[in-house]
Amino acid sequence: MMSKILKSFWIILDNLPRLKESIYKFYAWRIFEIVPWFKKIIYKFYDKFWYLELSIDSKNQDLSKNLPNEFTIDIKRLNYYIDYKIYLKNKNLNIDKNWDNSSNLNKIEESNEFILLKEHFLNKKKWKEIDLYHILNDQLTQYKKIIENSGGNQFVELLNSLDKLYQNFNLEKIKTKIKVGIGSRGEFILIEGIFYVSLLRILDENIIPIVVIVRHPQWIKFCNEFLKFQAIHGEVYQPLIHPDLNLKTAYYSDERFKTIKDSVKIKTGNVLDIGANLGFFCHSFEDLGFNCYAVEVRSSNVYFMKKLRDIEGKKFKIMNKSIFDLKIEKEFEIVIALNIFHHFLREKKLYTELIEFLKKLKMKTMFFQPHNPDEKIMQNSYVNYNNREFVDFIIRFSCLNKAILLNEKVDSRNRPIYKLIK
Ligand SMILES: C[S@@+](CC[C@H](N)C(=O)[O-])C[C@H]1O[C@@H](n2cnc3c(N)ncnc32)[C@H](O)[C@@H]1O
């Protein structure tokens, strides 16, 4: 019932773009500044029922149009291949919900193909001197016309082409040779092209071109939810970690993380990300070896952040709270406060809470990205600092006392990044 009402409401809005835009603006800020208690009620309601948005049938989310099938991934993401026999028995993996079960999968590095190539290229043995050559040749003749060979001469031709590739490697030459499926948890599973993947591993290549030929229904469901969420909210704030969700419309590149990373000299410690959104910075800092804590007030963001964290096998802790409700005992080596503190300049109450929060926060470094004070949404704020005033405000109320400007502009937005230290 509720979702029917929402659907009809959305259809009306789709046909009245000007009204839609005004409602977005209204929903965003203006009315909340005038009547703050209204904001509390709206957000309470939204945090409880946000998932109803996902039942809105917006036109913009055709998965096949939004998600390209040919792209490159980090080779570390492709570790398993599906058993040939399972693949042969069930060529249309779309209908088998269990195709990605671990019992159907084997490690690429333990495959006969990988060992054969290792013996030849690294241990310098001739193809025919390796026992596996004969075993594989027999096997491939048996499973004719599968994968990239059909046995007999074609196997020899394939090995000759691998010899040439090894001598004169060019990624372009294998652009469409590696076919993969994406499993229920977003994992990449090799279906065709094991010889090429093995060669890339032996050559120590990091990037691998793939063609996605099947996506597990559960993964498709998640992608659809995400695309709907994106279509409704108009933008995704952070780059998404999973390569299949590399949406073209993502607001930010990883330029901000590169800027920050280049100025971090330590290798471990606690990181607090305030207003963590989809968790991009926690993913990135965890990769560097840090212990990360994400605080995010909106349940909808937390839903996707948790899913993305689990898909990537990350461990960072997610706290679905306002930063002001957080009881923090720890000292953080790094605090990330990007595009967040200006939200608290809008109302007097939030402004006071921010000051109290800054006084309590124990940290060694903060990366801070202020807003652009000329932006329209800040016009009626309780306070509207320019960048330098905002930095001085943080220094005045926190344990930090020096600011370094790292970057004036990132992602072509007038929002600089500062490093604040003791
Ligand atoms: C403008 S976005 C910035 C996201 C992220 N920091 C970045 O720059 O990529 C602000 C984020 O802070 C969250 N947020 C707003 N108020 C918050 C609060 N009081 N406590 C925790 N998170 C909050 C919002 O839900 C949103 O995800």
The ligand as an SDF file (V2000), in Angstrom:
LIG
                    3D

 27 29  0  0  0  0  0  0  0  0999 V2000
   28.0340   15.5950    2.4590 C   0  0  0  0  0  0  0  0  0  0  0  0
   28.2060   13.9550    2.9440 S   0  0  0  0  0  0  0  0  0  0  0  0
   29.9630   13.7380    3.0120 C   0  0  0  0  0  0  0  0  0  0  0  0
   30.3620   12.2950    3.0000 C   0  0  0  0  0  0  0  0  0  0  0  0
   31.8400   12.0210    3.1890 C   0  0  0  0  0  0  0  0  0  0  0  0
   32.3490   12.5410    4.3950 N   0  0  0  0  0  0  0  0  0  0  0  0
   32.6170   12.5170    1.9980 C   0  0  0  0  0  0  0  0  0  0  0  0
   33.0680   13.6580    1.9800 O   0  0  0  0  0  0  0  0  0  0  0  0
   32.7670   11.7450    1.0300 O   0  0  0  0  0  0  0  0  0  0  0  0
   27.8280   14.0800    4.6640 C   0  0  0  0  0  0  0  0  0  0  0  0
   27.6020   12.7220    5.3150 C   0  0  0  0  0  0  0  0  0  0  0  0
   27.5360   12.9010    6.7320 O   0  0  0  0  0  0  0  0  0  0  0  0
   26.3950   12.2200    7.2430 C   0  0  0  0  0  0  0  0  0  0  0  0
   25.9800   12.9440    8.4750 N   0  0  0  0  0  0  0  0  0  0  0  0
   25.3040   14.1000    8.5500 C   0  0  0  0  0  0  0  0  0  0  0  0
   25.1370   14.4570    9.8420 N   0  0  0  0  0  0  0  0  0  0  0  0
   25.7430   13.5160   10.5960 C   0  0  0  0  0  0  0  0  0  0  0  0
   25.9200   13.3240   12.0000 C   0  0  0  0  0  0  0  0  0  0  0  0
   25.4200   14.1900   12.8890 N   0  0  0  0  0  0  0  0  0  0  0  0
   26.6240   12.2590   12.4260 N   0  0  0  0  0  0  0  0  0  0  0  0
   27.1220   11.3570   11.5340 C   0  0  0  0  0  0  0  0  0  0  0  0
   26.9820   11.4710   10.1970 N   0  0  0  0  0  0  0  0  0  0  0  0
   26.2990   12.5410    9.7200 C   0  0  0  0  0  0  0  0  0  0  0  0
   25.4030   12.2770    6.1040 C   0  0  0  0  0  0  0  0  0  0  0  0
   24.4130   11.2930    6.2030 O   0  0  0  0  0  0  0  0  0  0  0  0
   26.3080   12.0700    4.8990 C   0  0  0  0  0  0  0  0  0  0  0  0
   26.5440   10.7140    4.6260 O   0  0  0  0  0  0  0  0  0  0  0  0
  1  2  1  0
  2  3  1  0
  2 10  1  0
  3  4  1  0
  4  5  1  0
  5  6  1  0
  5  7  1  0
  7  8  2  0
  7  9  1  0
 10 11  1  0
 11 12  1  0
 11 26  1  0
 12 13  1  0
 13 14  1  0
 13 24  1  0
 14 15  1  0
 14 23  1  0
 15 16  2  0
 16 17  1  0
 17 18  1  0
 17 23  2  0
 18 19  1  0
 18 20  2  0
 20 21  1  0
 21 22  2  0
 22 23  1  0
 24 25  1  0
 24 26  1  0
 26 27  1  0
M  CHG  2   2   1   9  -1
M  END
$$$$
